[in-house]
Amino acid sequence: MITIKKMFGGVAVPHKKGLSEKSPVEFAGIPGELVLFLSQHIGAPSVSTVKPKDAVKRGQVLAEPRGFVSAALHAPTSGVVKAIEPRFHPVQARMSEAIIVEPDGKHELFEQLSPAVSGLDSISAERIKALAREIGLVGLGGAAFPTAVKLAPPEDKPIDTYLLNGAECEPYITADHRLMLEEAGKVIFGFKASMKASGVKRGIICIEDNKPDAIESMKEAMSAYDGLELAVLSARYPRGGEKQLIQAVLGREVPPPPGLPFDVGVIVSNVGTAYALADAILTGLPLVERVVSVTGEGVANPSNFRALIGTPVSYLIEKAGGFTGTPGKVVMGGPMMGPAVKSLDVPVVKGTSGILVLTKEQAAQEPVLPCIRCGKCIDVCPMGLQPVWMSAYAERGLIEEAEGYRVMDCCECGACTFTCPAKRPLVQWIRMAKAEISSRRNAQRKS
Amino acid sequence: MLDAFLALGAAGLIFGGILALAAQKFKVEEDPRVVEILSVLPGANCGACGFPGCSGLAAAINEGQAPCNACIPGGNVVAEKIASIMGVAGEAVEPMVAVVYCQGDHDRAENLAEYHGVMDCHALNQLGGLKGCPYGCLGLGSCVNACPFGAMYMSPQGLPVVIKEKCTGCGACVRACPRNVIGLAPADKKVHILCRSYDKGPQVRKYCKAGCIACQLCVRSCPQKAISMDRKTLAKIDYSLCDNCGICATKCPVKAIVDEKQSEAGRQVS
């Protein structure tokens, strides 16, 4: 076991994990309607293979991936396809095509699921890779990058290390924590399966030191396998960022975009992803549910749920005892990176690790003041960027200058905005500039 | 003392001579016509013509890369002047004005949330806006800030208003709007369908009192057949066919169609 304290940049955030870390994962139940976006992941949206009024069963394919970087979609429960129509996507913040499933409450399993496998020895690396694609597996840490792409690194880029990301550095969220505590065996099994699929021999499990119980249970579970190491990292945000984790554990720096962990010989997977892969291998069930923490001071009983993909946020909040008083803000994901939602009618997507409800007092905003050039944002930026200038140029619409300060390398972790004494919405300006640059690049590519 | 005067005087003469020679030698050939054209252009550098500012357009017109009537804000007056400078017959510019195709103000389409953050429509659009409508005006006034002619303001109800008399139709607001809510329409057309929502009727009714519900009454009532359905869910008017009769505006059950003749008459009475 190695212990790592150092980190480039980053901030000490209040963790607030105590609210939900003691509550075991429960099945949230079947809501009245499931909304399944064709675009749940990074890459091309999947293509629907069902029609309205089709009867579907739990685990049945609803949509096929389109192209290499894409992911399939499956019915989380049995029922009828009510419609295929645009709905408001909480993460993309725009209308997006979705398959609406009306559950029949029977929760019947699809008959033709891929056969269950008893152990790692009885499944080939190729089969695991194919399975990751068949079950529509994506990175469940939040970015939702198709796992099948990760498991097949380009031939010219040899991979020597596989990291299992159990840092879970976002405050409040305890989904991965509970999984490591309750299902350590399955998580490690899934991790070994990913290692086998990608042909990587060295595996390192990375956990923040604010989860001692999870470290213990993972230690116990990993002793059954060889070739696994444990890295315990000091709790600091954004410890669990893919690039930050690689730098802290292996001392390698991932090159700026389009650089990927592949370029430094590393693959990183989230704990939830490993668990979902294990589940698919052992039971044949595709990715149709995930663990979601419903937490924050604004809900009555902060809980961890095993929720069907597509479950409405309102349903989960009700399951967690509803609001305490008037909620101030509801966030999909953690408080540092999660987008706030304006309506509770939006569903859980594959990348939703939590639903955070803040009280009115917590959500109150202090006035934005002028920048005092203190440079704190530069100190905390884990990417070594200068948010002060990137945001200042973005604010004035000087997009080329912002690009010159490498605004596209920003990972939007929010450490700068968190630390800014003038309460300036730095990341929002940076995101504006990034969107503008992307749209200009797209326009250029087309012309 | 005298030496100093002589030395400085001589140096002045020599350098003056060099400068005069350099001015001759490195003289920049400037077409007098470009200067002339530039002097008649409005000088707002609005970018409506697609060239980098008024000087860019002046050079382009001189080189024949842009027509004489390329300056939209300048209108016919400027087009005629430029045509006479260029020595060609002027073509008329159809005057255009900006129209805000949304009526979802605070009364008709309520905000579902409060917003704290960058006061720019592009920033808010990345969060999905505040109203239930995913297509309508975001209400932070990026268009107003972009208008180079001071022809727009935000109403107290949270919608941008175009001052028709001041609008030159340059289209800066159209480009500034991340939701494409603003468009240019011929200035003599008075009937507009003020909605951009492609949602189905029942959905629209949930979040906006003045949104197009795709009932198609306007399509059927239009004597000129100028209105058609876009993607089956939003009525669109073809301005080239519209004759300003305003029958559609009287039929529209949600008042998504506005007949400016009516509102102008109303204004004169009051």
HADDOCK unambig.tbl for C-alpha pairs under 7 A between the chains (distance, minus, plus):
assign (segid A and resid 93 and name CA) (segid B and resid 126 and name CA) 6.10 0.50 0.50
assign (segid A and resid 93 and name CA) (segid B and resid 127 and name CA) 5.38 0.50 0.50
assign (segid A and resid 93 and name CA) (segid B and resid 128 and name CA) 4.40 0.50 0.50
assign (segid A and resid 94 and name CA) (segid B and resid 128 and name CA) 5.86 0.50 0.50
assign (segid A and resid 94 and name CA) (segid B and resid 134 and name CA) 6.68 0.50 0.50
assign (segid A and resid 95 and name CA) (segid B and resid 134 and name CA) 6.86 0.50 0.50
assign (segid A and resid 342 and name CA) (segid B and resid 112 and name CA) 5.89 0.50 0.50
assign (segid A and resid 342 and name CA) (segid B and resid 113 and name CA) 5.44 0.50 0.50
assign (segid A and resid 342 and name CA) (segid B and resid 130 and name CA) 6.67 0.50 0.50
assign (segid A and resid 365 and name CA) (segid B and resid 116 and name CA) 6.85 0.50 0.50
assign (segid A and resid 425 and name CA) (segid B and resid 117 and name CA) 6.14 0.50 0.50
assign (segid A and resid 425 and name CA) (segid B and resid 118 and name CA) 6.67 0.50 0.50
assign (segid A and resid 428 and name CA) (segid B and resid 118 and name CA) 6.80 0.50 0.50
assign (segid A and resid 428 and name CA) (segid B and resid 123 and name CA) 6.64 0.50 0.50
assign (segid A and resid 432 and name CA) (segid B and resid 122 and name CA) 6.64 0.50 0.50
assign (segid A and resid 432 and name CA) (segid B and resid 123 and name CA) 5.76 0.50 0.50
